[in-house]
């Protein structure tokens, strides 16, 4: 980038471009640099593998761990055990809404529920 900037300034110094033209060239140079940074950031984010994680610890000792790659989140409901779905439904948890949030790029804790009878449910993306 510095070489390109130097070339623009050399053109200006040699009076081959006007000040306004040099400004336009410099703005275009910075815009191209910004676009390149955005592309690189997107590549870095695309390389990270994320998971939807569902943890259920019931009072009667059942422990369920479900880890679903985000790439498969559309099919997440088919991987969730029936007892986990029942527990989520009993806690008024909208699994379809959670899946939509994940598909839209949400990251972090989505939901934690501690029931009166000691059951614990946690859903998060990492």
C-alpha positions in Angstrom: 0.0 0.0 0.0 2.8 2.4 0.9 4.4 1.9 -2.6 1.0 2.8 -4.2 0.7 5.8 -2.0 4.2 6.9 -2.9 3.5 6.5 -6.6 0.4 8.7 -6.3 2.4 11.4 -4.5 5.2 11.1 -7.2 2.5 11.7 -9.9 1.3 14.7 -8.0 4.8 16.1 -7.5 5.5 15.6 -11.3 2.2 17.5 -11.9 0.9 14.5 -13.9 -2.3 14.5 -11.7 -4.1 17.3 -10.0 -4.6 17.5 -6.3 -8.3 16.4 -6.7 -7.2 13.5 -8.8 -4.6 12.5 -6.3 -7.2 12.6 -3.5 -9.5 10.4 -5.5 -6.7 7.9 -6.1 -5.8 7.9 -2.4 -9.4 7.4 -1.4 -9.7 4.5 -3.9 -6.5 3.0 -2.5 -7.8 3.1 1.1 -11.2 1.7 0.0 -9.4 -1.2 -1.7 -7.3 -1.8 1.4 -10.5 -1.8 3.6 -12.2 -4.3 1.3 -9.2 -6.6 1.5 -9.3 -6.5 5.3 -13.0 -7.4 5.3 -12.3 -10.3 3.0 -9.4 -11.6 5.2 -11.6 -11.3 8.3 -14.4 -13.2 6.6 -11.9 -16.0 5.6 -10.7 -16.2 9.3 -14.3 -16.4 10.6 -15.3 -19.0 8.0 -12.4 -21.3 9.1 -13.6 -21.5 12.7 -15.8 -24.5 13.5 -18.7 -23.6 15.8 -21.0 -25.8 17.6 -24.5 -25.5 19.1 -24.1 -27.1 22.6 -27.0 -28.4 24.7 -26.3 -29.6 28.2 -29.0 -31.2 30.4 -28.4 -32.3 34.0 -31.5 -33.7 35.6 -32.1 -34.1 39.3 -32.4 -37.9 39.0 -28.9 -38.1 37.6 -29.4 -38.1 33.9 -26.7 -36.1 32.0 -27.2 -35.3 28.4 -24.6 -33.6 26.2 -25.5 -32.7 22.6 -22.9 -31.0 20.4 -24.0 -30.1 16.9 -21.8 -28.5 14.2 -23.3 -25.2 13.1 -23.2 -26.5 9.5 -25.8 -29.1 10.6 -28.0 -26.8 12.8 -30.9 -27.0 10.4 -31.1 -30.6 11.3 -30.5 -30.1 15.0 -33.9 -31.1 16.1 -33.4 -34.6 14.7 -30.3 -35.1 16.9 -31.8 -33.9 20.2 -32.9 -36.8 22.3 -36.6 -37.0 23.2 -36.0 -36.5 26.9 -34.1 -33.3 26.1 -36.9 -32.1 23.8 -39.4 -32.8 26.6 -37.4 -30.9 29.2 -37.0 -28.0 26.8 -40.7 -27.9 26.0 -41.6 -28.1 29.7 -39.4 -25.0 30.2 -41.1 -23.2 27.3 -37.9 -23.2 25.3 -38.5 -22.4 21.6 -35.9 -24.7 19.9 -36.9 -23.4 16.4 -36.2 -19.8 17.5 -32.8 -20.8 19.0 -31.9 -22.6 15.7 -32.8 -19.4 13.8 -30.6 -17.3 16.0 -27.6 -19.7 15.5 -28.1 -19.7 11.7 -28.0 -15.9 11.8 -24.6 -16.0 13.4 -25.3 -15.6 17.1 -22.5 -16.7 19.4 -22.4 -17.2 23.2 -24.9 -18.3 25.8 -28.5 -18.6 24.5 -30.3 -20.0 27.4 -29.8 -21.3 30.9 -32.8 -22.8 32.8 -32.7 -24.1 36.4 -36.0 -25.8 37.3 -37.6 -26.0 40.7 -36.9 -29.8 40.8 -33.2 -29.3 40.2 -33.0 -29.9 36.5 -30.4 -27.7 34.7 -30.5 -26.9 30.9 -27.9 -24.8 29.1 -27.7 -23.9 25.4 -24.9 -22.0 23.9 -22.8 -21.6 20.7 -19.0 -21.7 20.7 
